[in-house]
Amino acid sequence: MSLFDSLKEKAAELLGGAGDKVSELTGVDLSGAADQVTQSAEGLTETGQGLAENATAAGQDAVDSATAAGQGVVDSTGALGDAATGLAGGVFDPNARG
């Protein structure tokens, strides 16, 4: 069960209990109001879950971008090292006898 579902259920439980107490004290039936609040809580739950999913996706996109950028640096550094080795090999002949 997700955090949002737990919050929704707890809110419905608390509001139902509060509505019952108000009805006992005042004689006014608030069961319809509690149902409306429960429906609103369900809408908020869905919105919260959507936001959580979007945040997770955005975070994963950021990780993927950083990973790709890091790999690009590694690739560039490797190519630079290869070029430097090639240049050094042309200047210094390890087989030369002097």
All heavy atoms as an XYZ file, in Angstrom:
652
protein
N       0.860     -1.175      0.000
C       0.000      0.000      0.000
C       0.901      1.232      0.000
O       1.869      1.312      0.735
C      -0.896     -0.021      1.240
C      -1.768      1.208      1.351
S      -2.834      1.220      2.797
C      -3.905     -0.134      2.453
N       0.585      2.182     -0.842
C       1.424      3.363     -0.948
C       1.157      4.327      0.205
O       0.161      4.230      0.923
C       1.164      4.066     -2.275
O      -0.082      4.737     -2.239
N       2.060      5.240      0.354
C       1.936      6.265      1.390
C       0.665      7.071      1.174
O      -0.057      7.379      2.129
C       3.162      7.187      1.349
C       3.116      8.414      2.252
C       3.108      8.000      3.711
C       4.283      9.320      1.969
N       0.362      7.383     -0.071
C      -0.822      8.191     -0.375
C      -2.105      7.438     -0.012
O      -3.045      8.039      0.507
C      -0.824      8.614     -1.847
C       0.321      9.496     -2.196
C       1.350      9.028     -2.988
C       0.395     10.789     -1.722
C       2.423      9.836     -3.305
C       1.458     11.616     -2.032
C       2.479     11.140     -2.826
N      -2.133      6.156     -0.273
C      -3.312      5.358      0.097
C      -3.487      5.319      1.610
O      -4.602      5.418      2.116
C      -3.202      3.934     -0.453
C      -3.355      3.873     -1.966
O      -4.023      4.770     -2.525
O      -2.815      2.949     -2.578
N      -2.386      5.171      2.321
C      -2.448      5.156      3.787
C      -2.979      6.475      4.323
O      -3.817      6.498      5.234
C      -1.066      4.894      4.376
O      -0.594      3.628      3.994
N      -2.491      7.572      3.760
C      -2.958      8.898      4.192
C      -4.444      9.082      3.894
O      -5.191      9.620      4.716
C      -2.143     10.000      3.513
C      -0.696     10.130      3.965
C       0.041     11.130      3.093
C      -0.622     10.536      5.422
N      -4.854      8.616      2.722
C      -6.263      8.743      2.340
C      -7.147      7.972      3.302
O      -8.172      8.480      3.764
C      -6.458      8.241      0.904
C      -7.902      8.282      0.432
C      -8.056      7.660     -0.937
C      -7.918      6.174     -0.790
N      -8.212      5.399     -1.967
N      -6.758      6.749      3.610
C      -7.561      5.924      4.514
C      -7.625      6.529      5.908
O      -8.685      6.553      6.535
C      -6.991      4.510      4.577
C      -7.285      3.699      3.339
C      -6.771      2.269      3.440
O      -6.426      1.828      4.553
O      -6.728      1.606      2.397
N      -6.507      7.039      6.396
C      -6.485      7.644      7.727
C      -7.348      8.902      7.753
O      -8.095      9.132      8.716
C      -5.041      7.970      8.135
C      -4.908      8.348      9.577
C      -5.323      7.185     10.457
C      -5.061      7.455     11.907
N      -5.537      6.387     12.777
N      -7.276      9.717      6.699
C      -8.105     10.922      6.637
C      -9.582     10.556      6.617
O     -10.398     11.185      7.310
C      -7.743     11.743      5.402
N      -9.943      9.547      5.841
C     -11.344      9.117      5.778
C     -11.812      8.610      7.135
O     -12.930      8.908      7.574
C     -11.513      8.041      4.713
N     -10.941      7.869      7.814
C     -11.278      7.346      9.137
C     -11.507      8.490     10.143
O     -12.490      8.501     10.873
C     -10.147      6.443      9.620
C     -10.317      5.878     11.007
C      -9.085      5.091     11.442
O      -8.444      4.456     10.590
O      -8.789      5.128     12.644
N     -10.582      9.443     10.148
C     -10.701     10.569     11.076
C     -11.920     11.430     10.773
O     -12.636     11.849     11.684
C      -9.435     11.414     11.037
C      -8.174     10.747     11.601
C      -6.955     11.613     11.329
C      -8.329     10.469     13.079
N     -12.152     11.693      9.498
C     -13.298     12.528      9.122
C     -14.618     11.821      9.402
O     -15.589     12.449      9.817
C     -13.205     12.919      7.646
C     -12.093     13.914      7.334
C     -11.930     14.054      5.828
C     -12.383     15.263      7.965
N     -14.642     10.505      9.175
C     -15.853      9.747      9.469
C     -16.179      9.799     10.951
O     -17.325     10.027     11.347
N     -15.163      9.622     11.781
C     -15.358      9.683     13.219
C     -15.784     11.071     13.674
O     -16.677     11.223     14.520
N     -15.167     12.104     13.100
C     -15.524     13.475     13.460
C     -16.952     13.783     13.010
O     -17.717     14.434     13.734
C     -14.544     14.460     12.832
N     -17.323     13.324     11.841
C     -18.680     13.552     11.330
C     -19.722     12.886     12.217
O     -20.784     13.460     12.488
N     -19.395     11.688     12.697
C     -20.319     10.978     13.598
C     -20.503     11.757     14.896
O     -21.623     11.901     15.397
C     -19.812      9.571     13.902
C     -19.856      8.657     12.680
O     -20.566      8.996     11.701
O     -19.170      7.614     12.700
N     -19.426     12.273     15.441
C     -19.501     13.027     16.702
C     -20.305     14.311     16.524
O     -21.127     14.666     17.368
C     -18.098     13.362     17.224
C     -17.317     12.171     17.680
C     -17.953     11.543     18.898
C     -17.157     10.339     19.339
N     -17.801      9.591     20.396
N     -20.070     15.011     15.409
C     -20.816     16.248     15.151
C     -22.293     15.931     14.978
O     -23.161     16.647     15.494
C     -20.258     16.985     13.909
C     -21.162     18.135     13.487
C     -18.851     17.501     14.190
N     -22.595     14.844     14.294
C     -23.997     14.445     14.105
C     -24.658     14.125     15.439
O     -25.802     14.502     15.683
C     -24.097     13.234     13.184
O     -23.680     13.559     11.881
N     -23.936     13.441     16.322
C     -24.475     13.126     17.643
C     -24.766     14.393     18.443
O     -25.789     14.506     19.104
C     -23.482     12.262     18.438
C     -23.384     10.830     17.988
C     -22.313     10.070     18.761
O     -21.967     10.468     19.900
O     -21.816      9.074     18.222
N     -23.854     15.343     18.373
C     -23.992     16.557     19.179
C     -25.015     17.531     18.612
O     -25.721     18.206     19.359
C     -22.638     17.261     19.313
C     -21.574     16.495     20.101
C     -20.229     17.202     19.993
C     -21.981     16.354     21.566
N     -25.086     17.634     17.309
C     -25.942     18.657     16.696
C     -27.213     18.095     16.095
O     -28.151     18.848     15.834
C     -25.184     19.403     15.584
O     -24.853     18.477     14.546
C     -23.924     20.061     16.121
N     -27.230     16.810     15.786
C     -28.383     16.232     15.116
C     -28.356     16.470     13.617
O     -29.288     16.121     12.902
N     -27.285     17.056     13.110
C     -27.136     17.320     11.678
C     -26.368     16.158     11.051
O     -25.291     15.789     11.516
C     -26.377     18.650     11.438
C     -26.149     18.869      9.959
C     -27.123     19.806     12.058
N     -26.938     15.585      9.994
C     -26.298     14.458      9.324
C     -25.212     14.974      8.377
O     -25.499     15.699      7.419
C     -27.345     13.650      8.546
C     -26.750     12.429      7.871
O     -25.662     11.989      8.299
O     -27.375     11.916      6.929
N     -23.976     14.592      8.646
C     -22.846     15.035      7.825
C     -22.255     13.909      6.989
O     -21.162     14.044      6.460
C     -21.746     15.615      8.730
C     -22.120     16.877      9.508
C     -20.969     17.271     10.405
C     -22.480     18.001      8.571
N     -22.976     12.807      6.832
C     -22.422     11.667      6.095
C     -22.119     12.033      4.644
O     -21.142     11.560      4.074
C     -23.359     10.467      6.167
O     -24.611     10.775      5.580
N     -22.932     12.878      4.036
C     -22.674     13.300      2.651
C     -21.404     14.120      2.546
O     -20.637     13.985      1.584
N     -21.149     14.958      3.540
C     -19.935     15.769      3.537
C     -18.699     14.888      3.673
O     -17.678     15.118      3.022
C     -19.987     16.796      4.668
N     -18.806     13.868      4.510
C     -17.668     12.962      4.676
C     -17.373     12.218      3.377
O     -16.211     12.008      3.024
C     -17.946     11.968      5.806
N     -18.422     11.842      2.648
C     -18.223     11.174      1.358
C     -17.515     12.097      0.369
O     -16.642     11.674     -0.380
C     -19.557     10.709      0.772
C     -20.184      9.573      1.571
O     -19.450      8.905      2.335
O     -21.404      9.365      1.427
N     -17.909     13.367      0.358
C     -17.280     14.332     -0.551
C     -15.805     14.525     -0.200
O     -14.956     14.611     -1.089
C     -18.016     15.669     -0.501
C     -19.381     15.639     -1.154
C     -20.111     16.966     -1.015
O     -19.737     17.813     -0.221
N     -21.162     17.135     -1.804
N     -15.522     14.586      1.089
C     -14.133     14.740      1.506
C     -13.322     13.501      1.119
O     -12.182     13.613      0.665
C     -14.057     15.012      3.031
C     -12.625     14.945      3.531
C     -14.680     16.358      3.359
N     -13.925     12.336      1.260
C     -13.236     11.100      0.875
C     -12.932     11.100     -0.617
O     -11.833     10.727     -1.048
C     -14.081      9.871      1.252
O     -14.300      9.884      2.664
C     -13.390      8.583      0.862
N     -13.871     11.541     -1.423
C     -13.647     11.612     -2.871
C     -12.544     12.611     -3.196
O     -11.707     12.368     -4.068
C     -14.939     11.980     -3.592
C     -15.962     10.866     -3.588
C     -17.297     11.302     -4.189
O     -17.519     12.473     -4.466
N     -18.189     10.339     -4.380
N     -12.538     13.725     -2.496
C     -11.479     14.713     -2.709
C     -10.126     14.129     -2.328
O      -9.126     14.361     -3.015
C     -11.745     15.970     -1.879
O     -12.911     16.611     -2.332
N     -10.099     13.370     -1.234
C      -8.843     12.737     -0.808
C      -8.363     11.749     -1.858
O      -7.163     11.647     -2.114
C      -9.032     12.044      0.536
N      -9.287     11.035     -2.488
C      -8.893     10.098     -3.550
C      -8.275     10.852     -4.726
O      -7.281     10.411     -5.293
C     -10.095      9.281     -4.009
C     -10.562      8.262     -2.994
C     -11.862      7.572     -3.389
O     -12.417      7.866     -4.470
O     -12.328      6.727     -2.607
N      -8.862     11.997     -5.076
C      -8.299     12.807     -6.159
C      -6.910     13.313     -5.811
O      -6.008     13.309     -6.650
N      -6.738     13.719     -4.561
C      -5.423     14.184     -4.122
C      -4.414     13.040     -4.121
O      -3.244     13.235     -4.454
C      -5.516     14.801     -2.725
C      -6.222     16.149     -2.646
C      -6.390     16.568     -1.195
C      -5.472     17.211     -3.423
N      -4.876     11.861     -3.773
C      -3.998     10.689     -3.782
C      -3.486     10.420     -5.187
O      -2.291     10.208     -5.398
C      -4.752      9.449     -3.259
O      -5.150      9.692     -1.922
C      -3.889      8.208     -3.305
N      -4.387     10.445     -6.143
C      -3.985     10.201     -7.530
C      -3.026     11.287     -8.013
O      -2.029     10.994     -8.685
C      -5.218     10.144     -8.424
C      -6.077      8.908     -8.166
C      -7.403      8.948     -8.918
O      -7.599      9.836     -9.759
O      -8.245      8.077     -8.645
N      -3.303     12.524     -7.652
C      -2.419     13.623     -8.041
C      -1.046     13.454     -7.405
O      -0.020     13.615     -8.073
C      -3.031     14.974     -7.620
O      -4.289     15.125     -8.271
C      -2.128     16.131     -7.993
N      -1.023     13.107     -6.121
C       0.247     12.901     -5.428
C       1.048     11.769     -6.029
O       2.262     11.874     -6.202
N       0.379     10.679     -6.380
C       1.073      9.556     -7.005
C       1.622      9.963     -8.365
O       2.732      9.584     -8.732
C       0.145      8.358     -7.132
C      -0.138      7.688     -5.807
C      -1.189      6.597     -5.903
O      -2.027      6.605     -6.785
N      -1.152      5.670     -4.963
N       0.855     10.748     -9.106
C       1.336     11.222    -10.404
C       2.567     12.103    -10.252
O       3.526     11.992    -11.015
N       2.535     12.977     -9.254
C       3.694     13.844     -9.005
C       4.923     13.021     -8.607
O       6.035     13.299     -9.062
C       3.371     14.865     -7.913
C       2.374     15.956     -8.291
C       2.014     16.786     -7.066
C       2.929     16.842     -9.395
N       4.701     12.022     -7.783
C       5.817     11.163     -7.367
C       6.407     10.428     -8.569
O       7.631     10.322     -8.702
C       5.352     10.173     -6.305
N       5.553      9.930     -9.440
C       6.034      9.232    -10.635
C       6.799     10.180    -11.551
O       7.846      9.825    -12.101
C       4.864      8.597    -11.375
C       4.255      7.416    -10.639
C       2.940      6.945    -11.242
O       2.520      7.478    -12.283
O       2.335      6.029    -10.652
N       6.289     11.404    -11.708
C       6.972     12.387    -12.549
C       8.330     12.761    -11.965
O       9.311     12.911    -12.699
C       6.114     13.641    -12.719
C       4.906     13.405    -13.596
O       4.836     12.431    -14.342
N       3.927     14.289    -13.508
N       8.391     12.919    -10.652
C       9.659     13.257    -10.004
C      10.664     12.121    -10.169
O      11.850     12.363    -10.426
C       9.431     13.558     -8.527
N      10.195     10.897    -10.046
C      11.076      9.740    -10.222
C      11.617      9.691    -11.654
O      12.812      9.461    -11.866
C      10.327      8.437     -9.898
O       9.883      8.498     -8.533
C      11.201      7.221    -10.095
N      10.744      9.916    -12.612
C      11.170      9.904    -14.021
C      12.167     11.022    -14.298
O      13.175     10.810    -14.989
C       9.955     10.026    -14.944
N      11.914     12.209    -13.742
C      12.830     13.330    -13.950
C      14.186     13.038    -13.316
O      15.235     13.344    -13.903
C      12.233     14.611    -13.369
N      14.173     12.429    -12.143
C      15.430     12.064    -11.489
C      16.207     11.049    -12.297
O      17.428     11.159    -12.443
N      15.514     10.071    -12.846
C      16.185      9.063    -13.662
C      16.751      9.685    -14.934
O      17.849      9.338    -15.360
C      15.228      7.919    -14.018
C      15.910      6.762    -14.717
C      17.030      6.147    -13.896
O      16.839      5.811    -12.743
N      18.192      6.003    -14.488
N      16.006     10.631    -15.527
C      16.513     11.327    -16.705
C      17.791     12.094    -16.378
O      18.740     12.110    -17.162
C      15.461     12.292    -17.264
C      14.294     11.579    -17.932
O      14.415     10.358    -18.199
O      13.266     12.243    -18.190
N      17.828     12.728    -15.198
C      19.021     13.468    -14.791
C      20.207     12.528    -14.600
O      21.336     12.826    -15.009
C      18.745     14.251    -13.507
N      19.953     11.369    -13.988
C      21.023     10.378    -13.799
C      21.523      9.885    -15.149
O      22.737      9.770    -15.371
C      20.516      9.197    -12.937
C      21.491      8.029    -12.971
C      20.284      9.641    -11.502
N      20.610      9.605    -16.060
C      21.006      9.133    -17.393
C      21.844     10.183    -18.123
O      22.850      9.857    -18.755
C      19.768      8.776    -18.221
C      19.034      7.546    -17.686
O      19.594      6.807    -16.846
O      17.867      7.344    -18.102
N      21.434     11.455    -18.021
C      22.184     12.535    -18.678
C      23.577     12.668    -18.083
O      24.566     12.836    -18.815
C      21.435     13.856    -18.543
O      20.219     13.812    -19.238
N      23.668     12.608    -16.749
C      24.971     12.719    -16.098
C      25.870     11.540    -16.473
O      27.069     11.715    -16.714
C      24.791     12.794    -14.581
N      25.292     10.354    -16.548
C      26.057      9.172    -16.930
C      26.583      9.306    -18.357
O      27.754      9.019    -18.631
C      25.189      7.901    -16.804
O      24.748      7.786    -15.450
C      25.955      6.654    -17.201
N      25.724      9.775    -19.254
C      26.140      9.955    -20.651
C      27.238     11.015    -20.752
O      28.209     10.843    -21.500
C      24.938     10.331    -21.509
N      27.099     12.106    -19.996
C      28.120     13.159    -20.024
C      29.442     12.630    -19.480
O      30.511     12.902    -20.039
C      27.650     14.362    -19.209
N      29.388     11.872    -18.409
C      30.605     11.286    -17.841
C      31.274     10.336    -18.816
O      32.497     10.336    -18.957
N      30.474      9.539    -19.507
C      31.035      8.617    -20.496
C      31.670      9.393    -21.645
O      32.707      8.991    -22.167
C      29.964      7.663    -21.025
C      30.511      6.567    -21.911
C      31.545      5.697    -21.220
O      31.323      5.231    -20.113
N      32.680      5.488    -21.852
N      31.059     10.524    -22.013
C      31.640     11.355    -23.063
C      33.007     11.887    -22.671
O      33.931     11.935    -23.489
N      33.148     12.273    -21.403
C      34.445     12.757    -20.910
C      35.468     11.629    -20.949
O      36.608     11.818    -21.372
C      34.304     13.325    -19.476
C      35.659     13.577    -18.852
C      33.481     14.597    -19.501
N      35.061     10.444    -20.520
C      35.971      9.291    -20.536
C      36.402      8.981    -21.970
O      37.586      8.765    -22.238
C      35.297      8.055    -19.893
C      36.105      6.790    -20.145
C      35.104      8.274    -18.401
N      35.455      8.996    -22.882
C      35.780      8.713    -24.283
C      36.734      9.760    -24.852
O      37.699      9.431    -25.544
C      34.497      8.646    -25.123
C      33.617      7.451    -24.772
O      34.096      6.516    -24.100
O      32.433      7.469    -25.167
N      36.465     11.032    -24.550
C      37.319     12.116    -25.046
C      38.723     12.019    -24.465
O      39.720     12.219    -25.156
C      36.722     13.473    -24.695
O      35.489     13.645    -25.340
N      38.810     11.708    -23.191
C      40.111     11.587    -22.534
C      40.894     10.428    -23.128
O      42.103     10.534    -23.351
C      39.929     11.389    -21.015
O      39.164     12.478    -20.506
C      41.246     11.328    -20.295
N      40.202      9.323    -23.390
C      40.873      8.178    -24.009
C      41.410      8.515    -25.384
O      42.538      8.152    -25.727
N      40.631      9.234    -26.169
C      41.063      9.622    -27.512
C      42.255     10.579    -27.424
O      43.195     10.477    -28.223
C      39.906     10.266    -28.271
N      42.215     11.494    -26.463
C      43.322     12.439    -26.283
C      44.591     11.693    -25.883
O      45.683     11.971    -26.390
C      42.947     13.481    -25.221
C      43.975     14.559    -24.936
C      44.257     15.369    -26.193
C      43.501     15.459    -23.818
N      44.450     10.709    -24.986
C      45.604      9.895    -24.581
C      46.180      9.123    -25.747
O      47.408      9.035    -25.901
N      45.306      8.579    -26.590
C      45.776      7.846    -27.772
C      46.525      8.772    -28.723
O      47.566      8.398    -29.274
C      44.600      7.197    -28.502
C      43.971      6.059    -27.704
O      44.597      5.584    -26.738
O      42.834      5.662    -28.053
N      46.004      9.974    -28.898
C      46.663     10.939    -29.793
C      48.025     11.331    -29.234
O      49.013     11.427    -29.975
C      45.776     12.166    -29.980
N      48.094     11.554    -27.924
C      49.360     11.932    -27.301
C      50.372     10.793    -27.425
O      51.559     11.021    -27.698
C      49.136     12.293    -25.827
N      49.926      9.581    -27.254
C      50.813      8.425    -27.392
C      51.337      8.337    -28.820
O      52.519      8.065    -29.050
C      50.069      7.130    -27.018
O      49.611      7.242    -25.671
C      50.962      5.920    -27.160
N      50.452      8.590    -29.783
C      50.877      8.562    -31.186
C      51.906      9.630    -31.492
O      52.898      9.381    -32.176
N      51.700     10.829    -30.946
C      52.665     11.914    -31.165
C      53.994     11.596    -30.493
O      55.064     11.813    -31.070
C      52.109     13.240    -30.624
C      50.964     13.846    -31.425
C      50.412     15.066    -30.694
C      51.437     14.237    -32.817
N      53.938     11.097    -29.301
C      55.176     10.775    -28.574
C      55.915      9.649    -29.278
O      57.154      9.643    -29.331
C      54.842     10.391    -27.131
N      55.191      8.708    -29.811
C      55.829      7.604    -30.528
C      56.553      8.081    -31.766
O      57.572      7.534    -32.139
N      56.031      9.144    -32.390
C      56.698      9.681    -33.573
C      57.944     10.477    -33.228
O      58.869     10.558    -34.029
N      58.023     11.006    -32.039
C      59.177     11.814    -31.628
C      60.250     10.934    -31.017
O      61.426     11.110    -31.280
C      58.727     12.898    -30.608
C      59.916     13.635    -30.053
C      57.754     13.854    -31.258
N      59.845      9.999    -30.195
C      60.797      9.114    -29.521
C      60.675      7.726    -30.107
O      59.608      7.134    -30.118
C      60.497      9.050    -28.012
C      60.612     10.371    -27.336
C      59.464     11.051    -26.932
C      61.853     10.931    -27.101
C      59.571     12.267    -26.309
C      61.947     12.158    -26.460
C      60.816     12.838    -26.065
N      61.766      7.212    -30.543
C      61.787      5.846    -31.065
C      62.363      4.946    -29.982
O      63.568      5.027    -29.687
C      62.639      5.772    -32.338
C      62.609      4.389    -32.962
O      61.897      3.494    -32.420
O      63.281      4.202    -33.973
N      61.525      4.116    -29.374
C      62.023      3.278    -28.278
C      63.050      2.236    -28.754
O      63.790      1.691    -27.957
C      60.771      2.611    -27.731
C      59.773      2.682    -28.825
C      60.129      3.885    -29.642
N      63.100      2.005    -30.047
C      64.033      1.005    -30.567
C      65.375      1.637    -31.005
O      66.276      0.933    -31.440
C      63.436      0.269    -31.752
C      62.204     -0.545    -31.336
O      62.211     -1.138    -30.273
N      61.185     -0.541    -32.166
N      65.469      2.931    -30.913
C      66.689      3.607    -31.355
C      67.844      3.294    -30.392
O      67.641      3.190    -29.196
C      66.450      5.120    -31.412
N      69.029      3.194    -30.985
C      70.204      2.920    -30.147
C      71.102      4.126    -30.263
O      71.388      4.610    -31.332
C      70.909      1.672    -30.628
C      70.016      0.467    -30.488
C      70.717     -0.780    -30.989
N      69.765     -1.850    -31.001
C      69.874     -2.927    -30.264
N      70.914     -3.055    -29.455
N      68.992     -3.878    -30.321
N      71.452      4.585    -29.138
C      72.219      5.806    -29.218
C      73.533      5.829    -28.655
O      74.335      5.199    -28.272
